[in-house]
């Protein structure tokens, strides 16, 4: 893609747009923890929570053959009440593309628009209370302004761990052992990545197990649009670079490769195909971006193709009832 021919304006997605102790099965008696509480944002919890095993212990892939794919919540932020946060022009294109591709992957998609912090927290808590027993996974996407270690709601900032802390296995047992996927489109700072030019040179057998213990923080996948400390770019017409690439790769390869591999292709597309086009601002011109993947997954995520038609034991009325039930649990922010 030749960025000089792209329509719209490339702008950074930050808040100053245009500016710069327990033993384990095979452990040892002297195993100790290095810090309290854990680094993922939750305090020490009880070891007595028991949840259903959704896949065999050493299965290579997550079980993606439940009755439902799962919920996909999209928190889209365009306007803010905070005086120095400019509108995120182009985010509706991101929302539309993401909503479309997630539906095609089989998710039940719910969109929330420009929510305040307490409303976001309420919807996250509601999703954690939902019974995910018949679901493959959970997906939450946030499109907003950000800075180092923070995201912005309409009215204030908050730490990203709000989004996933309620879904830890001990707090949401019906998602235990299932993938919990988070896509975060936001700046993580104000550093710029000018890139580096590369040129070619001349030198160029198992036992059956009834139960097993997993960490409460296992099976999370958090994907940031950029690395810590750096800008994340958004085109005012086409949407953010990351969401453009993510939707394109999921659309073309969603059922052909595991999600980890797809995300590598997303990073490739963002890194190679995008470059800021701001000729009037030498500092911001020809800048690059690379997404950042933080994985606590224990298996591969491979989306199975959505079956056409209705299941034999599910009538149209039952499908409609399920959709209405889900909508009743969440107050849409549109």
C-alpha positions as CSV (number, residue, x, y, z in Angstrom):
1,X,0.0,0.0,0.0
2,X,1.4,3.4,-0.9
3,X,0.6,5.6,2.0
4,X,1.0,8.8,-0.1
5,X,-2.1,7.8,-2.1
6,X,-4.3,7.0,0.9
7,X,-7.2,9.3,1.7
8,X,-7.6,11.0,5.0
9,X,-5.2,12.2,7.6
10,X,-2.9,10.1,9.8
11,X,-3.0,11.1,13.4
12,X,-1.7,9.5,16.6
13,X,-4.3,8.0,18.9
14,X,-3.3,9.6,22.2
15,X,-4.5,12.4,24.4
16,X,-2.6,15.1,22.6
17,X,-3.4,14.6,19.0
18,X,-1.1,16.3,16.6
19,X,1.5,16.8,19.4
20,X,4.1,15.1,20.3
21,X,3.3,-19.1,47.1
22,X,2.1,-22.2,46.5
23,X,3.9,-25.4,45.7
24,X,3.0,-27.0,42.4
25,X,2.6,-30.5,41.2
26,X,6.2,-30.8,40.0
27,X,7.6,-27.9,42.0
28,X,9.8,-27.8,45.1
29,X,9.3,-27.2,48.8
30,X,11.1,-23.9,48.6
31,X,9.2,-22.4,45.7
32,X,8.4,-18.8,46.6
33,X,6.7,-15.8,44.9
34,X,8.6,-12.7,44.0
35,X,5.9,-10.1,44.6
36,X,2.5,-9.5,46.2
37,X,0.0,-9.0,44.7
38,X,0.5,-10.6,41.2
39,X,1.6,-8.4,38.4
40,X,-1.6,-9.0,36.3
41,X,-3.7,-6.9,38.7
42,X,-5.4,-9.2,41.2
43,X,-4.6,-10.1,44.8
44,X,-4.0,-13.5,46.2
45,X,-7.1,-15.7,45.8
46,X,-8.5,-19.0,47.2
47,X,-7.3,-22.2,45.6
48,X,-10.7,-23.9,46.2
49,X,-12.5,-22.7,43.0
50,X,-13.5,-25.6,40.8
51,X,-14.6,-25.2,37.2
52,X,-15.5,-27.5,34.3
53,X,-12.6,-28.7,32.1
54,X,-13.4,-27.5,28.6
55,X,-10.6,-29.5,26.9
56,X,-8.2,-32.3,27.7
57,X,-5.2,-31.3,29.7
58,X,-2.6,-31.5,26.9
59,X,-4.9,-30.6,24.0
60,X,-3.0,-28.5,21.5
61,X,-6.1,-26.3,20.7
62,X,-8.8,-24.7,22.7
63,X,-12.3,-26.3,22.3
64,X,-14.1,-24.2,19.8
65,X,-17.0,-26.5,19.3
66,X,-19.4,-25.2,22.0
67,X,-22.9,-24.3,21.1
68,X,-22.0,-20.6,20.8
69,X,-18.8,-18.8,19.8
70,X,-19.3,-16.2,22.6
71,X,-19.8,-12.6,23.4
72,X,-17.8,-9.8,21.7
73,X,-18.1,-6.4,23.3
74,X,-16.8,-3.4,21.5
75,X,-16.3,-0.1,23.4
76,X,-16.0,2.6,20.8
77,X,-15.0,6.1,21.8
78,X,-15.2,9.0,19.5
79,X,-16.0,12.1,21.7
80,X,-14.8,12.9,25.2
81,X,-15.8,15.3,28.0
82,X,-12.2,15.8,28.9
83,X,-11.1,19.2,27.4
84,X,-7.8,18.2,25.9
85,X,-9.1,15.0,24.2
86,X,-10.0,15.6,20.6
87,X,-12.7,13.6,18.7
88,X,-11.4,10.3,17.3
89,X,-12.4,10.9,13.7
90,X,-12.4,7.6,11.7
91,X,-13.2,5.3,14.7
92,X,-16.7,4.6,13.4
93,X,-15.1,2.9,10.4
94,X,-13.0,0.8,12.8
95,X,-16.2,-0.1,14.7
96,X,-18.1,-1.1,11.6
97,X,-15.3,-3.2,10.2
98,X,-14.6,-4.9,13.5
99,X,-18.3,-5.6,14.2
100,X,-18.7,-7.1,10.8
101,X,-15.7,-9.5,10.9
102,X,-16.5,-10.6,14.5
103,X,-20.1,-11.5,13.5
104,X,-18.7,-13.5,10.5
105,X,-16.5,-15.4,13.0
106,X,-19.7,-16.3,14.9
107,X,-19.6,-13.9,17.8
108,X,-22.6,-12.3,19.4
109,X,-21.5,-8.6,19.0
110,X,-22.6,-5.8,21.3
111,X,-21.4,-2.2,20.7
112,X,-21.1,0.5,23.4
113,X,-20.6,4.0,22.3
114,X,-18.8,6.7,24.2
115,X,-19.4,5.3,27.7
116,X,-18.3,6.9,30.9
117,X,-16.0,5.0,33.2
118,X,-18.6,3.7,35.6
119,X,-20.8,2.5,32.7
120,X,-17.8,0.6,31.2
121,X,-17.2,-1.0,34.6
122,X,-20.8,-2.0,34.9
123,X,-20.9,-3.6,31.5
124,X,-17.7,-5.5,32.2
125,X,-19.1,-6.8,35.5
126,X,-22.3,-7.8,33.8
127,X,-20.3,-9.7,31.2
128,X,-18.3,-11.5,34.0
129,X,-21.6,-12.6,35.6
130,X,-23.0,-14.0,32.3
131,X,-23.0,-17.8,32.0
132,X,-20.4,-18.6,29.4
133,X,-20.8,-22.4,29.8
134,X,-21.9,-22.9,26.2
135,X,-19.5,-20.4,24.7
136,X,-16.1,-21.0,23.1
137,X,-14.5,-17.7,24.3
138,X,-14.8,-14.0,25.0
139,X,-13.6,-11.1,23.0
140,X,-13.5,-7.5,24.2
141,X,-12.3,-4.6,22.0
142,X,-11.6,-1.0,23.1
143,X,-11.1,1.8,20.6
144,X,-10.1,5.0,22.4
145,X,-7.4,7.5,23.3
146,X,-4.6,6.3,25.6
147,X,-1.2,7.0,27.2
148,X,1.4,5.0,29.1
149,X,-0.6,2.5,31.3
150,X,-4.0,4.1,30.8
151,X,-7.0,4.2,28.6
152,X,-9.7,6.9,28.4
153,X,-13.4,6.6,29.0
154,X,-15.6,9.5,28.0
155,X,-15.1,11.2,31.3
156,X,-11.8,10.0,32.8
157,X,-8.9,7.7,32.5
158,X,-8.6,4.1,33.8
159,X,-6.1,1.2,33.9
160,X,-6.5,-1.5,31.3
161,X,-6.6,-4.3,33.8
162,X,-10.2,-3.2,34.6
163,X,-11.1,-4.9,31.3
164,X,-9.8,-8.4,32.2
165,X,-9.5,-8.7,36.0
166,X,-13.1,-9.7,36.3
167,X,-12.6,-12.6,33.9
168,X,-9.9,-14.4,35.8
169,X,-10.7,-18.1,36.3
170,X,-11.5,-17.8,40.0
171,X,-13.9,-14.8,39.3
172,X,-15.6,-16.1,36.2
173,X,-15.5,-19.9,36.4
174,X,-17.6,-20.4,33.2
175,X,-14.7,-19.0,31.2
176,X,-12.0,-21.0,33.0
177,X,-9.8,-22.8,30.5
178,X,-11.3,-20.8,27.7
179,X,-9.6,-18.0,25.7
180,X,-10.3,-14.4,26.7
181,X,-9.2,-12.1,23.9
182,X,-8.7,-8.3,24.2
183,X,-7.9,-5.9,21.3
184,X,-6.9,-2.4,22.5
185,X,-6.6,0.4,19.9
186,X,-5.0,3.3,21.7
187,X,-1.7,5.1,22.2
188,X,0.6,3.9,24.9
189,X,2.7,7.0,25.0
190,X,4.0,9.8,22.8
191,X,7.2,8.3,21.4
192,X,7.6,8.1,17.6
193,X,9.0,5.2,15.6
194,X,10.8,6.5,12.5
195,X,11.7,3.0,11.4
196,X,14.9,1.6,9.8
197,X,15.5,1.0,6.1
198,X,16.6,-2.5,5.3
199,X,18.7,-3.1,2.1
200,X,19.8,-6.4,0.6
201,X,23.5,-7.3,1.1
202,X,25.8,-10.1,-0.2
203,X,25.8,-11.9,3.1
204,X,22.3,-12.1,3.5
205,X,2.3,-40.6,25.3
206,X,-0.1,-39.4,28.0
207,X,-1.9,-40.5,31.1
208,X,-5.7,-39.8,31.5
209,X,-6.2,-37.0,34.0
210,X,-9.5,-36.3,35.8
211,X,-8.6,-32.8,36.9
212,X,-5.7,-30.4,37.1
213,X,-5.1,-26.9,38.5
214,X,-4.6,-23.9,36.3
215,X,-3.4,-20.3,37.1
216,X,-6.3,-17.9,37.5
217,X,-4.6,-15.6,35.1
218,X,-4.2,-18.2,32.4
219,X,-5.8,-18.1,28.9
220,X,-5.7,-14.4,28.4
221,X,-4.6,-12.8,25.1
222,X,-4.2,-9.0,25.2
223,X,-3.3,-7.3,21.9
224,X,-2.2,-3.7,22.0
225,X,-2.2,-1.6,18.8
226,X,1.3,-0.4,19.6
227,X,4.2,-1.0,22.0
228,X,4.5,0.7,25.4
229,X,5.5,4.3,25.2
230,X,4.6,4.8,21.5
231,X,2.0,6.5,19.4
232,X,-0.8,4.5,17.7
233,X,-1.9,5.9,14.4
234,X,-5.4,6.4,13.0
235,X,-6.5,7.5,9.6
236,X,-9.4,9.9,9.7
237,X,-11.1,8.2,6.8
238,X,-10.1,4.6,6.8
239,X,-9.7,4.1,10.6
240,X,-6.7,3.0,12.7
241,X,-3.9,1.1,11.1
242,X,-4.2,-1.7,13.6
243,X,-7.9,-2.3,13.3
244,X,-7.7,-2.1,9.5
245,X,-5.0,-4.8,9.5
246,X,-6.7,-6.9,12.1
247,X,-10.0,-6.9,10.3
248,X,-8.4,-7.6,6.9
249,X,-6.4,-10.6,8.3
250,X,-9.4,-12.0,10.2
251,X,-11.6,-11.6,7.1
252,X,-9.1,-13.4,4.8
253,X,-7.5,-16.0,7.2
254,X,-9.8,-16.2,10.2
255,X,-10.7,-19.9,9.6
256,X,-7.4,-21.0,8.0
257,X,-4.8,-20.2,10.7
258,X,-4.6,-20.1,14.5
259,X,-5.1,-16.7,16.0
260,X,-1.4,-16.4,17.0
261,X,-0.3,-16.8,13.5
262,X,-2.9,-14.4,12.2
263,X,-1.7,-11.8,14.7
264,X,1.8,-12.2,13.3
265,X,0.4,-11.4,9.9
266,X,-1.4,-8.4,11.4
267,X,1.9,-7.1,12.8
268,X,3.5,-7.7,9.4
269,X,0.8,-5.7,7.6
270,X,1.0,-2.8,10.1
271,X,4.8,-2.7,10.0
272,X,5.2,-2.9,6.3
273,X,2.1,-1.4,4.7
274,X,1.6,1.7,6.8
275,X,3.5,4.9,7.2
276,X,2.3,8.3,8.4
277,X,1.6,10.8,5.7
278,X,2.0,14.2,7.4
279,X,4.3,16.2,5.0
280,X,3.5,19.5,6.7
281,X,4.9,18.2,10.0
282,X,8.4,16.7,9.5
283,X,8.4,15.3,13.0
284,X,5.2,13.3,12.4
285,X,5.9,12.4,8.8
286,X,6.9,8.9,7.7
287,X,6.5,7.3,11.1
288,X,5.9,3.6,11.7
289,X,4.1,1.4,14.2
290,X,4.2,-2.2,15.4
291,X,1.4,-4.0,17.5
292,X,2.3,-5.7,20.8
293,X,0.9,-9.1,21.8
294,X,0.8,-10.2,25.4
295,X,-0.2,-13.9,25.6
296,X,-1.0,-16.0,28.6
297,X,-2.6,-18.6,26.3
298,X,-2.0,-22.3,27.0
299,X,-3.2,-23.6,23.7
300,X,-3.8,-22.5,20.1
301,X,-7.0,-20.6,19.1
302,X,-8.4,-21.9,15.9
303,X,-11.8,-20.5,14.9
304,X,-14.0,-23.2,13.4
305,X,-16.3,-22.3,10.5
306,X,-19.7,-21.2,11.5
307,X,-22.3,-23.8,10.5
308,X,-24.8,-22.7,7.9
309,X,-28.4,-23.0,8.8
310,X,-29.8,-24.0,12.1
311,X,-28.6,-26.8,14.5
312,X,-31.0,-29.7,14.5
313,X,-31.9,-29.1,18.1
314,X,-32.2,-25.4,17.8
315,X,-35.2,-23.6,16.2
316,X,-35.3,-20.1,14.9
317,X,-37.4,-19.1,17.9
318,X,-34.7,-20.4,20.3
319,X,-32.0,-18.4,18.5
320,X,-34.1,-15.3,18.7
321,X,-34.9,-15.9,22.3
322,X,-31.1,-16.2,23.1
323,X,-30.4,-12.9,21.3
324,X,-33.1,-11.1,23.1
325,X,-31.9,-12.5,26.4
326,X,-28.3,-11.3,25.8
327,X,-29.6,-7.9,24.7
328,X,-31.6,-7.7,27.9
329,X,-28.5,-8.2,30.0
330,X,-26.6,-5.3,28.5
331,X,-27.7,-1.7,28.1
332,X,-26.4,-0.7,24.7
333,X,-24.5,2.5,24.7
334,X,-25.6,3.7,21.3
